[in-house]
Amino acid sequence: MTTVAALSLAVWLYLLAAHGRFWQAGPELTPGHPRAAPPVAVVVPARDEAAVIEASLSSLLAQDYAGPLRVILVDDGSSDGTGDIARAMADPRLTVVHGAARPAGWSGKLWAIAQGLEQTGDELVLLTDADIVHDRRHLATLAVQLERSGCDMVSEMVALSCASLAERALVPAFVYFFQLLYPFAWVNDPLRATAAAAGGTILVRRAALDRIGGVAALRDALIDDVALARLVKWGGRIWLGHAGLARSVRAYPAFGDIFRMIERTAYVQLRFSPVLLTGTVVAMAVTFLVPPIAALFAHGAARWLGSIAWAAMAVSYAPILQRYRRSLLWAPLLPLVAAFYLAATIASALRHHLGRGVVWKRRAYQGIGA
């Protein structure tokens, strides 16, 4: 136990000191207006989003942006009247596209985005989810970052709903683990290969989309935002940060809702590899589970090593808790949260190997990639 506890502490020392400052709360953009305001097309893929679509579209149409703006909603086979709600808004800047049947080999979201992109040749494209509500300054602020940085793509992790007990317990950790996988400082460093984006907000140059072959180049990706970031970064620069001007209104009221959300794509993230799954389980256990076990049940040096590692873990979690206005008393409970995420990851793998595949909004995906 002493050896394993020492290994766990070594992992935490590395993570805190040398893993891209993943634990920090930033970066976040300051509101502003670009010097130039090129035409922007906003593409919103939507499937059964009647509860949130009007709020999302209204916030997009209310953007304080000096250049031409149009919003394209692609109704991806909704059965709840999503498209009808959008059409009833009767704004000339809003186009509602009735989505065609999804071809084999395409994910539903990317097929919807592809159809939206066919409607426009505007210089900039904002890809956003149907459950995102945007501050009226948001688009202009994204455009400023694109202009100043010279990037091909700017993306933000929007603020997620954190109201229910399940959300308060688990949602900050979702952002924390995302940053652990993709340290934002590494994503934003053109000399590093690390690439990621957050699908809720992606402002991308149309020229960059054309350079990579459009979304057809990643048509089978279920984790489409990260796949897009990888392709764009191969020949350009990208930027990823936190959004202070956009939030998701999609609620996850119960623990089971969040478990299924993780289960849906966790094994996809591991490229359906049993080897990567095994490595992930071992790494998560050593990193998140060994410290409290050693601190509570071991003796001597192992207890001290585990206690220090546990404290380091809690310190690393504090900035994300503060971002979501959660008590720092949640920080020592991160091992329990990690165990929940690990269980969902294992369940994701079991679901795949039992032939159940990925199911999202009444649509099943079998045999398509990450």
C-alpha positions in Angstrom: 0.0 0.0 0.0 2.9 2.4 0.7 4.2 1.9 -2.8 0.8 2.4 -4.4 0.1 5.5 -2.2 3.5 6.9 -3.2 2.7 6.4 -6.9 -0.7 8.2 -6.4 1.1 11.1 -4.8 3.6 11.2 -7.6 0.7 11.3 -10.1 -0.8 14.3 -8.3 2.4 16.2 -8.1 2.8 15.8 -11.8 -0.8 16.8 -12.5 -0.6 19.9 -10.4 2.8 21.0 -11.7 3.1 19.9 -15.3 -0.2 18.9 -16.8 -1.1 22.1 -18.6 -2.5 23.9 -15.5 -5.7 21.9 -16.2 -7.1 22.7 -12.8 -7.3 26.4 -13.3 -10.6 28.1 -13.7 -9.8 30.1 -16.9 -9.5 31.3 -19.6 -12.6 33.3 -20.1 -13.2 36.0 -22.7 -13.8 39.7 -21.9 -16.9 41.1 -23.8 -16.0 43.3 -26.7 -16.7 44.1 -30.4 -14.5 43.2 -33.3 -13.0 45.9 -35.6 -14.5 44.1 -38.6 -17.8 42.3 -38.5 -17.9 39.7 -41.3 -21.2 37.9 -42.1 -22.0 35.1 -39.7 -24.3 32.1 -40.2 -25.5 30.4 -37.0 -26.3 26.7 -37.6 -28.4 25.0 -34.9 -29.1 21.3 -35.2 -32.2 20.4 -33.2 -34.0 17.1 -32.5 -36.9 17.1 -30.0 -36.0 20.5 -28.4 -39.4 22.0 -28.1 -38.9 22.9 -24.4 -35.8 25.1 -25.1 -35.7 26.0 -28.7 -37.6 29.4 -28.5 -35.3 30.7 -25.7 -32.2 29.6 -27.6 -33.3 31.1 -31.0 -34.5 34.3 -29.4 -31.1 34.8 -27.7 -29.3 34.3 -31.1 -31.6 36.7 -33.0 -31.0 39.3 -30.3 -27.2 39.4 -30.7 -25.6 42.8 -30.6 -23.4 42.1 -33.7 -22.6 44.8 -36.2 -22.4 42.5 -39.2 -24.9 40.5 -41.1 -26.4 37.6 -39.1 -28.6 34.7 -40.1 -29.7 31.7 -38.1 -30.4 28.3 -39.7 -32.3 25.8 -37.6 -32.1 22.2 -39.0 -35.1 20.3 -37.6 -33.6 16.8 -37.4 -36.7 14.6 -37.5 -38.3 16.1 -34.3 -41.6 14.6 -33.1 -42.4 17.3 -30.6 -43.1 20.3 -32.9 -39.6 21.9 -32.6 -39.7 23.1 -36.2 -43.2 24.5 -35.9 -42.1 26.6 -32.8 -39.2 28.0 -34.8 -41.3 28.8 -37.9 -43.9 30.6 -35.7 -41.2 33.1 -34.6 -41.5 34.5 -38.2 -38.1 36.3 -38.2 -36.7 36.9 -41.7 -33.2 36.2 -40.4 -34.3 32.7 -39.3 -34.4 29.8 -41.8 -35.9 26.5 -40.7 -34.7 23.5 -42.7 -36.6 20.3 -42.6 -33.9 17.7 -42.2 -33.6 14.9 -44.8 -33.2 11.3 -43.8 -29.8 10.5 -42.4 -27.5 8.6 -44.8 -25.6 5.5 -43.6 -22.4 6.3 -41.9 -23.4 9.8 -40.6 -24.1 10.8 -37.1 -27.4 12.6 -36.8 -26.0 15.9 -35.5 -23.3 16.2 -38.2 -25.8 15.4 -40.9 -28.0 18.2 -39.6 -25.0 20.6 -39.5 -24.1 19.6 -43.1 -27.5 20.5 -44.3 -27.4 23.8 -42.5 -24.0 24.6 -44.0 -25.5 24.0 -47.5 -27.7 27.1 -46.9 -24.8 29.5 -46.5 -21.4 30.6 -47.7 -20.9 33.2 -45.0 -17.3 33.9 -43.9 -17.9 32.8 -40.3 -20.1 30.0 -38.9 -21.3 29.7 -35.4 -22.2 26.1 -34.5 -24.3 25.9 -31.3 -26.6 23.5 -29.6 -30.3 24.0 -29.4 -30.2 24.1 -25.6 -27.8 27.1 -25.3 -29.0 30.6 -24.3 -26.6 33.3 -25.3 -26.0 36.8 -23.8 -26.5 39.4 -26.5 -22.8 40.2 -26.4 -21.7 36.6 -27.0 -21.2 36.5 -30.8 -19.3 39.8 -30.9 -17.0 38.6 -28.1 -16.3 35.3 -29.9 -15.5 37.3 -33.1 -13.1 39.5 -31.2 -11.1 36.5 -30.0 -11.1 35.1 -33.6 -9.9 38.4 -34.9 -7.2 39.1 -32.2 -5.8 35.5 -32.1 -5.8 34.8 -35.8 -7.3 31.4 -34.9 -9.4 29.4 -37.3 -11.7 28.3 -34.5 -12.8 29.6 -31.1 -14.8 27.4 -28.8 -16.2 27.7 -25.2 -17.3 25.4 -22.6 -20.7 27.0 -21.7 -22.0 27.1 -18.2 -23.9 23.9 -17.5 -27.1 23.6 -15.5 -26.2 23.0 -11.8 -29.6 23.2 -10.0 -30.6 19.7 -8.9 -28.8 17.6 -6.3 -27.4 15.4 -9.1 -26.1 18.3 -11.0 -24.6 20.0 -8.0 -22.8 16.7 -7.2 -21.6 15.7 -10.6 -21.7 18.5 -13.2 -18.6 20.5 -12.0 -16.7 17.2 -12.2 -17.8 16.8 -15.8 -16.0 20.0 -16.6 -13.0 19.1 -14.4 -12.5 15.7 -16.1 -12.8 17.4 -19.5 -10.1 19.8 -18.6 -8.0 16.9 -17.3 -8.3 15.1 -20.6 -7.8 18.3 -22.7 -5.9 20.9 -20.7 -7.0 24.2 -22.2 -3.5 25.6 -22.2 -2.3 22.7 -24.4 -5.3 23.0 -26.7 -4.4 26.7 -27.2 -0.7 26.1 -27.7 0.0 25.7 -31.5 3.1 23.7 -30.7 1.1 20.9 -29.0 -1.0 18.3 -30.7 -3.7 18.4 -28.0 -7.0 19.5 -29.6 -10.5 19.8 -28.3 -13.6 21.9 -28.5 -16.9 22.2 -26.7 -19.9 21.7 -29.0 -22.2 24.2 -27.4 -20.2 27.1 -28.8 -17.9 26.9 -31.8 -17.1 29.9 -34.0 -15.2 28.7 -37.1 -14.0 30.3 -40.3 -15.7 28.9 -43.3 -12.3 28.7 -45.1 -11.1 26.3 -42.3 -14.2 24.1 -42.8 -13.5 24.0 -46.5 -9.9 23.2 -45.9 -10.7 20.1 -44.0 -13.3 18.9 -46.4 -16.3 20.2 -44.4 -18.1 18.2 -41.8 -18.2 15.2 -44.2 -14.6 14.7 -43.1 -15.8 13.7 -39.6 -19.3 12.5 -40.5 -19.2 9.3 -38.4 -17.9 11.1 -35.2 -20.0 10.8 -32.1 -17.7 13.1 -30.2 -17.9 15.6 -33.1 -16.6 18.7 -31.3 -13.2 17.1 -30.4 -13.0 15.5 -33.9 -13.6 18.8 -35.6 -10.9 20.5 -33.4 -8.3 17.9 -34.3 -8.9 18.4 -38.0 -8.8 22.2 -37.8 -5.7 22.3 -35.6 -3.7 20.1 -38.1 -3.5 23.1 -40.4 -4.4 26.0 -38.2 -4.8 27.4 -34.7 -7.7 26.9 -32.3 -8.7 28.4 -28.9 -10.8 26.9 -26.1 -12.0 28.5 -22.9 -14.9 28.9 -20.6 -18.0 30.9 -21.5 -19.2 33.7 -19.3 -21.9 34.7 -21.8 -23.6 31.4 -22.6 -25.3 28.7 -20.6 -27.0 25.4 -21.2 -30.6 25.1 -20.1 -30.7 21.4 -20.5 -31.4 19.9 -17.1 -30.2 16.6 -15.7 -32.5 16.3 -12.7 -31.5 12.8 -11.5 -28.3 10.8 -11.0 -29.5 8.3 -13.6 -29.8 11.1 -16.2 -26.1 12.0 -15.8 -25.1 8.3 -15.7 -26.7 7.8 -19.1 -25.2 10.9 -20.5 -21.7 9.6 -19.5 -22.5 6.1 -20.6 -23.5 7.2 -24.0 -20.1 8.3 -25.2 -17.5 7.2 -22.6 -16.4 4.0 -24.5 -16.5 6.0 -27.8 -13.9 8.3 -26.2 -11.8 5.2 -25.5 -12.1 4.2 -29.2 -14.0 1.0 -28.2 -10.7 -0.4 -27.0 -10.6 -2.9 -24.1 -6.9 -2.1 -23.6 -7.7 1.6 -23.2 -10.6 0.8 -20.9 -8.3 -1.3 -18.7 -5.7 1.4 -18.6 -8.4 4.0 -17.7 -9.7 1.9 -14.9 -6.3 1.4 -13.4 -5.3 5.0 -13.9 -8.6 6.3 -12.3 -8.2 3.9 -9.4 -4.6 4.9 -8.7 -5.3 8.6 -9.1 -8.7 9.1 -7.4 -9.5 6.0 -5.3 -6.2 5.0 -3.7 -5.7 8.4 -1.8 -8.8 8.2 0.3 -8.4 4.4 0.8 -4.9 4.9 2.0 -5.7 7.9 4.2 -8.6 6.2 5.9 -7.5 2.6 6.2 -3.7 2.3 5.9 -1.1 3.0 8.5 2.2 4.8 8.8 3.8 6.2 5.6 1.0 5.0 3.4 -1.6 6.9 5.4 0.4 10.1 5.2 1.1 9.7 1.4 -2.6 9.0 0.8 -3.6 12.0 2.9 -1.3 14.4 1.0 -2.5 13.0 -2.4 -6.1 13.4 -1.3 -5.5 17.0 -0.2 -3.8 17.7 -3.6 -6.8 16.3 -5.4 -9.2 18.5 -3.4 -7.1 21.6 -4.1 -7.2 20.9 -7.8 -11.0 20.6 -7.7 -11.6 23.9 -5.9 -11.4 26.3 -8.9 -14.1 24.5 -10.8 -16.3 24.3 -7.7 -15.9 28.1 -7.3 -16.8 28.6 -11.0 -20.1 26.8 -10.4 -20.6 28.5 -7.0 -20.5 25.3 -5.1 -19.2 24.9 -1.6 -15.6 23.8 -1.2 -16.9 21.1 1.1 -17.6 19.1 -2.1 -13.8 19.0 -2.9 -12.9 16.0 -0.6 -15.8 14.1 -2.2 -14.2 14.0 -5.6 -13.2 10.3 -5.2 -16.9 9.3 -4.9 -17.7 11.4 -8.0 -14.8 9.8 -9.8 -16.1 6.3 -8.9 -19.5 7.3 -10.3 -17.9 8.4 -13.6 -15.7 5.2 -13.7 -18.8 3.0 -13.2 -20.6 4.8 -16.1 -17.5 4.3 -18.3 -17.5 0.6 -17.5 -21.2 0.4 -18.2 -20.6 2.1 -21.5 -18.1 -0.6 -22.5 -20.5 -3.4 -21.4 -23.3 -1.8 -23.4 -21.1 -1.8 -26.5 -19.9 -5.4 -26.1 -23.5 -6.6 -25.5 -24.4 -5.1 -28.9 -26.5 -2.3 -27.6 -24.4 0.5 -29.1 -25.1 4.2 -28.5 -28.7 5.5 -28.3 -29.5 9.2 -28.3 -32.9 10.7 -28.8 -34.6 7.6 -30.2 -31.7 7.0 -32.6 -29.3 4.1 -32.3 -25.8 4.1 -33.6 -23.9 1.0 -34.4 -20.4 0.7 -35.7 -19.5 4.4 -36.1 -16.5 6.0 -34.7 -15.3 8.6 -32.2 
